[in-house]
């Protein structure tokens, strides 16, 4: 594993991409290396090693420069995703002791920040979580970071939920700790947000809350409060974060936010994915597509078809490939809000007359799912196949429509009228297969 794969946030998304692809065996082997190195190192500034999953490219000392955006949250998130997507309960049972130690490292370390009187970051993690900053001074890599705490909460919460769902008694305690952590993160962010500006400046570096940095606000900024579920993606804080990224950092251009230009060469797959996915989950499909297709044009080598870093860096770039997979998969299948969202980001041209969209046995947290969508002039036929895990699960399918057209009727076999909401058809799922018949007509004269 080279350094591009070893950073905690990068490697976690790589493992996740393998699980999305269905290569659970390789993901498991790579996660074995994370378990094997647990407790050997800790980020500079952290107090304890026990249970720590910190990056260990340098085994000789703590806090090596390779420890970039390091944190137990990413490791726990990747482990929870692996368990969900593989459905391997034995794997979780085998590693539960180490996983609980990883959870307890977060709980223990964040407790130390309460020892400082009147600390606005009480309850958050302190340490060197960004290596591209100096170790000393007000603006340094040792401190408190919105990104790190958001992801640490994410890993803690998702692992607690997994343990609870799979019948492990320890899950309830972890979930309680995660909720207390979420409240501490929000308290710190709200204390330190500058609301005198428009948009609000929600800090990425909580120990220097007024410090701006175009690069870091993109790569490890507060957009992750939404990805991690610290706040809903519709929260007003996230609206201000998105405005700050697009309007303040990139001159109002989603394309620059995606791929960068002369004054923003850092744009790339890895740095734009969280913004893109949040926009898609907010229902801003065209904005998502602008980012996605800009990235395909500007951040994929047209000679080798490999993804790039910073546009000019064209080495095979594994964590950017993983980011592309994550965005592409979210376009097709997204598990969120307790349901399954299908085709949420596909462009209109994919559902023109005669077009077919098909995927088979795609791993999801609800088991493998297959889909076939065929398009005729005024009819769309969508067949979804899944196992018993789909029983009672809300299913939502998006059918992109030309301007001036609408979904007039949607039903399933056996005959059941389905809920229509704009471009979405919704239904409470059941075990087995379901066929959606979707009729389209003109809502008004096309322009």
C-alpha positions in Angstrom: 0.0 0.0 0.0 1.6 3.3 -1.0 1.1 6.6 0.8 -1.8 7.6 -1.5 -3.8 4.6 0.0 -2.5 4.8 3.5 -4.0 8.1 4.7 -7.0 7.2 6.8 -9.7 9.1 4.9 -8.4 8.0 1.6 -7.9 4.3 2.4 -11.4 4.2 4.1 -13.1 5.4 0.9 -11.0 3.0 -1.1 -12.1 0.0 1.1 -15.7 1.3 0.7 -15.4 1.4 -3.0 -14.2 -2.2 -3.1 -17.3 -3.2 -1.0 -19.6 -1.3 -3.3 -18.0 -3.2 -6.2 -18.7 -6.5 -4.4 -15.0 -7.3 -3.7 -15.6 -7.9 0.0 -12.6 -10.3 0.2 -10.1 -7.7 -0.8 -11.7 -5.1 1.5 -11.5 -7.6 4.4 -7.8 -8.3 3.7 -7.0 -4.6 3.7 -9.0 -4.0 6.9 -7.0 -6.8 8.5 -3.9 -4.5 8.2 -5.8 -1.7 10.0 -6.7 -4.1 12.9 -3.1 -5.4 13.0 -1.7 -1.9 13.5 -4.2 -0.8 16.0 -2.7 0.7 19.1 0.8 1.1 17.7 0.6 4.9 17.1 -1.4 7.9 17.9 -1.7 11.4 16.4 0.6 14.0 18.0 -1.4 15.7 20.7 -3.6 12.7 21.5 -2.9 11.1 24.9 -3.5 7.4 24.4 -2.7 4.6 21.9 -5.0 1.9 23.2 -7.6 1.3 20.5 -6.2 4.0 18.2 -6.5 3.2 14.5 -4.2 6.1 13.5 -2.2 5.9 10.2 1.0 3.9 10.7 3.1 4.4 7.6 5.8 5.4 10.1 6.0 2.8 12.9 8.9 4.5 14.7 7.3 7.5 16.3 3.9 9.1 16.8 2.6 11.9 14.6 4.5 11.3 11.4 3.9 13.6 8.5 2.0 10.9 6.7 -0.8 11.0 9.2 -3.2 13.1 7.1 -6.8 13.6 8.3 -6.2 10.7 10.6 -8.8 9.4 12.9 -10.7 6.4 14.3 -13.9 7.7 12.7 -12.8 6.7 9.2 -11.7 3.3 10.3 -15.0 2.6 12.2 -17.0 3.9 9.2 -15.2 1.7 6.7 -15.7 -1.3 9.1 -19.4 -0.6 9.5 -19.9 -0.2 5.7 -18.0 -3.5 5.1 -20.2 -5.4 7.5 -23.4 -3.9 6.1 -22.5 -4.4 2.4 -21.1 -7.9 2.9 -23.7 -9.0 5.4 -21.0 -10.9 7.3 -22.1 -11.1 10.9 -19.3 -13.6 11.8 -16.7 -11.0 10.7 -18.2 -8.4 13.1 -18.2 -10.9 15.9 -14.6 -11.8 15.3 -13.4 -8.2 15.4 -15.9 -6.8 18.0 -13.3 -6.5 20.8 -11.0 -4.4 18.6 -13.9 -2.4 17.2 -15.2 -1.5 20.7 -11.6 -0.5 21.7 -11.7 1.8 18.7 -15.0 3.3 19.8 -13.7 3.8 23.3 -10.6 5.6 22.1 -12.8 8.3 20.6 -14.9 8.5 23.8 -11.8 8.6 26.1 -9.9 11.1 24.0 -12.7 13.6 23.6 -13.2 13.5 27.4 -9.8 15.0 27.9 -10.9 18.3 26.2 -13.3 18.9 29.1 -10.3 19.3 31.5 -9.6 22.8 30.1 -11.8 25.4 31.8 -14.2 27.3 29.5 -12.9 25.4 26.4 -15.3 26.2 23.6 -14.3 22.8 22.1 -15.1 20.8 25.2 -16.0 17.3 24.2 -14.1 17.3 20.9 -10.9 15.5 19.8 -7.6 17.2 20.2 -4.6 16.1 18.1 -2.7 16.4 14.9 -5.2 15.4 12.3 -3.9 17.4 9.3 -0.3 16.8 8.4 0.0 19.6 5.8 0.2 22.2 8.6 3.0 23.0 11.1 3.1 21.5 14.6 3.4 24.9 16.3 1.6 28.2 16.2 -2.0 29.3 16.3 -2.6 27.9 12.8 -1.2 24.4 13.1 -2.1 20.8 12.5 -2.4 20.0 16.3 -5.8 21.2 17.5 -9.5 20.8 16.9 -11.0 20.3 13.4 -14.7 20.3 12.5 -14.0 17.6 9.8 -12.3 15.2 12.2 -15.0 15.4 14.8 -17.8 15.0 12.3 -16.2 11.9 10.9 -15.4 10.5 14.4 -19.1 11.0 15.3 -20.0 9.2 12.0 -17.9 6.2 12.7 -19.1 6.0 16.3 -22.7 6.4 15.5 -22.7 3.9 12.5 -20.9 1.3 14.5 -23.3 1.7 17.4 -26.2 1.4 15.1 -24.7 -1.7 13.4 -24.1 -3.4 16.8 -27.6 -2.6 17.9 -29.2 -3.8 14.7 -27.3 -7.1 14.8 -28.2 -7.8 18.4 -25.1 -6.8 20.3 -25.8 -5.3 23.7 -22.9 -2.9 23.5 -24.6 -1.0 20.7 -26.9 1.0 23.0 -24.0 2.4 25.0 -22.1 3.4 21.8 -25.2 5.1 20.4 -25.7 7.1 23.6 -22.1 8.3 23.5 -22.4 9.2 19.9 -25.5 11.4 20.5 -23.7 13.2 23.3 -20.8 13.7 21.0 -23.0 15.1 18.2 -24.4 17.7 20.6 -20.9 18.7 21.7 -19.9 19.2 18.0 -22.9 21.4 17.3 -22.3 23.4 20.5 -18.7 24.2 19.5 -19.5 24.9 15.8 -22.3 27.3 16.8 -20.1 29.1 19.4 -17.4 29.7 16.8 -19.4 30.4 13.6 -19.1 33.9 12.4 -22.6 34.9 11.5 -21.7 38.5 10.8 -20.7 37.4 7.3 -22.9 36.4 4.4 -22.7 33.5 4.0 -21.8 32.6 7.5 -18.2 31.4 8.0 -18.5 28.0 9.7 -14.9 27.2 10.7 -13.0 24.2 9.5 -10.3 24.8 12.2 -12.0 25.3 15.5 -8.8 26.3 17.4 -8.4 29.2 14.9 -12.0 29.8 13.9 -11.4 32.9 11.8 -8.6 31.3 9.7 -9.6 30.9 6.1 -7.9 28.5 3.7 -9.3 27.7 0.2 -7.7 24.3 -0.1 -8.5 23.0 3.3 -12.1 24.3 3.2 -12.6 22.1 0.2 -10.7 19.0 1.2 -11.6 18.7 4.9 -14.2 21.4 5.5 -17.5 21.5 7.4 -19.5 20.1 4.4 -18.8 16.8 6.3 -21.2 17.9 9.0 -23.9 16.8 6.5 -22.2 13.7 5.2 -21.7 12.5 8.8 -25.2 13.3 9.9 -24.3 15.7 12.6 -26.9 18.0 11.0 -29.5 17.2 8.3 -28.4 18.0 4.7 -31.2 20.6 4.6 -29.9 22.4 7.7 -29.3 26.1 7.3 -25.7 25.7 8.4 -25.1 23.4 5.4 -26.7 26.0 3.1 -24.2 28.5 4.3 -21.3 26.0 3.9 -22.3 25.3 0.3 -22.6 29.0 -0.5 -19.2 29.7 1.1 -17.5 26.9 -1.0 -19.1 27.9 -4.3 -19.5 31.7 -4.0 -16.5 32.6 -1.8 -14.0 30.0 -2.7 -14.8 29.5 -6.3 -16.4 32.7 -7.6 -19.8 31.2 -8.0 -18.7 28.4 -10.3 -19.6 24.8 -9.6 -17.2 23.8 -12.4 -14.3 25.5 -10.6 -15.3 24.0 -7.3 -15.2 20.6 -9.1 -12.1 20.6 -11.2 -10.2 23.8 -10.4 -8.8 26.4 -12.7 -5.6 28.4 -12.9 -6.4 30.0 -9.5 -7.7 26.8 -7.9 -5.5 23.9 -9.2 -6.5 21.7 -6.2 -9.8 20.7 -7.6 -10.2 17.0 -8.2 -12.4 14.0 -7.6 -11.3 13.4 -4.1 -11.8 17.0 -3.0 -15.2 17.6 -4.7 -17.1 14.4 -3.9 -18.7 15.4 -0.5 -20.1 18.6 -2.0 -21.4 16.7 -5.0 -23.1 14.0 -3.0 -24.7 16.5 -0.6 -26.1 18.5 -3.5 -27.5 15.3 -5.0 -29.1 14.3 -1.8 -30.7 17.8 -1.5 -32.3 17.2 -4.8 -30.1 19.6 -6.7 -29.6 17.0 -9.5 -28.4 19.4 -12.2 -25.8 20.9 -9.9 -24.5 17.4 -9.0 -24.3 16.6 -12.7 -22.4 19.8 -13.5 -19.7 18.7 -10.9 -19.7 15.1 -12.0 -19.3 15.7 -15.7 -16.8 18.4 -15.2 -14.7 15.9 -13.2 -15.0 13.4 -16.0 -13.8 15.9 -18.4 -11.0 17.6 -16.4 -9.8 15.0 -13.9 -9.6 11.9 -15.9 -6.5 11.3 -18.1 -7.9 11.0 -21.6 -4.8 8.9 -22.5 -4.9 6.3 -19.7 -8.5 6.8 -18.3 -7.1 7.1 -14.8 -8.3 9.7 -12.4 -5.9 12.5 -11.5 -5.0 14.7 -8.5 -4.7 18.4 -9.0 -5.3 18.0 -12.8 -1.6 17.8 -13.7 -0.8 14.9 -11.4 -1.8 11.9 -13.6 -0.4 9.0 -11.6 -2.9 6.2 -11.0 -4.8 7.8 -8.1 -6.6 5.2 -6.1 -8.5 7.4 -3.7 -9.8 9.5 -6.6 -10.9 6.4 -8.4 -12.8 5.4 -5.2 -14.3 8.9 -5.1 -15.6 8.5 -8.7 -17.1 5.1 -7.8 -18.8 6.6 -4.8 -20.4 9.4 -6.8 -21.4 7.1 -9.7 -22.9 4.5 -7.3 -24.9 7.3 -5.5 -26.3 8.3 -8.9 -27.8 4.8 -9.2 -28.4 3.6 -5.6 -28.4 5.6 -2.4 -29.3 4.2 1.0 -30.4 7.0 3.2 -33.2 8.1 5.5 -34.2 4.5 6.1 -34.9 3.7 2.5 -33.5 2.9 -0.9 -33.3 5.7 -3.5 -32.8 4.5 -7.1 -31.6 6.5 -10.2 -31.4 9.7 -8.1 -28.7 11.3 -10.2 -29.0 9.8 -13.7 -29.3 12.3 -16.6 -32.3 12.7 -18.8 -30.5 11.2 -21.8 -30.2 7.8 -20.0 -34.0 7.5 -20.0 -34.8 8.7 -23.5 -37.0 6.4 -25.6 -35.3 3.1 -26.3 -32.6 3.5 -23.6 -32.1 0.8 -20.9 -30.4 1.2 -17.5 -29.4 -2.1 -15.8 -27.4 -3.3 -12.9 -27.3 -6.7 -11.3 -26.7 -7.9 -7.7 -25.3 -4.5 -6.5 -24.3 -4.8 -2.8 -26.4 -2.6 -0.5 -26.9 -2.5 3.2 -30.2 -4.3 2.6 -28.7 -7.1 0.5 -28.0 -7.3 -3.2 -30.3 -5.3 -5.5 -30.8 -5.5 -9.2 -32.6 -3.0 -11.5 -33.8 -2.8 -15.1 -35.3 0.4 -16.4 -36.5 0.5 -20.0 -37.9 3.5 -21.7 -40.6 3.9 -24.3 -42.3 7.0 -25.5 -44.9 7.5 -22.7 -44.0 4.5 -20.5 -41.1 3.6 -18.2 -40.8 0.1 -16.9 -38.7 -0.4 -13.8 -38.0 -3.9 -12.4 -36.4 -4.1 -9.0 -35.2 -7.4 -7.6 -34.0 -7.9 -4.0 -34.1 -10.4 -1.2 -36.1 -10.6 2.0 -34.2 -7.6 3.4 -36.4 -5.4 1.2 -39.5 -6.4 3.2 -41.2 -3.2 4.3 -38.4 -1.0 3.0 -39.4 2.3 1.4 -38.3 2.3 -2.3 -38.0 5.5 -4.3 -37.3 5.6 -8.0 -36.5 8.8 -9.9 -37.6 9.1 -13.5 -36.0 12.2 -15.1 -38.5 14.0 -17.5 -38.3 16.5 -20.3 -39.6 20.0 -19.5 -43.4 20.1 -19.9 -43.9 16.4 -19.1 -45.1 14.7 -15.9 -45.7 11.3 -14.4 -49.4 10.9 -14.7 -49.8 7.4 -13.2 -47.6 4.8 -11.5 -48.7 1.3 -10.4 -47.1 -2.0 -9.6 -48.0 -5.7 -10.1 -50.2 -6.9 -8.5 -52.2 -3.7 -9.2 -51.3 -1.1 -6.6 -51.3 2.7 -7.2 -48.0 4.2 -6.2 -47.2 7.6 -4.7 -46.0 10.2 -7.2 -43.9 13.2 -6.1 -42.5 15.2 -9.0 -40.0 12.9 -10.7 -40.1 10.4 -7.9 -42.3 7.2 -7.6 -42.4 5.9 -4.1 -43.6 2.6 -2.6 -43.2 0.6 0.6 -41.2 -2.4 -0.5 -41.7 -6.1 0.1 -39.7 -9.3 -0.2 -39.1 -10.4 -3.7 -39.4 -8.5 -7.0 -41.4 -5.5 -7.9 -42.3 -4.0 -11.3 -43.1 -0.3 -11.6 -45.3 0.8 -14.5 -44.9 4.5 -15.0 -47.0 6.4 -17.4 -46.0 9.9 -18.7 -47.9 12.6 -20.4 -47.6 16.3 -21.2 -48.4 18.6 -18.3 -48.4 21.6 -20.6 -47.3 22.5 -24.1 -43.5 21.9 -24.4 -41.5 25.1 -24.7 
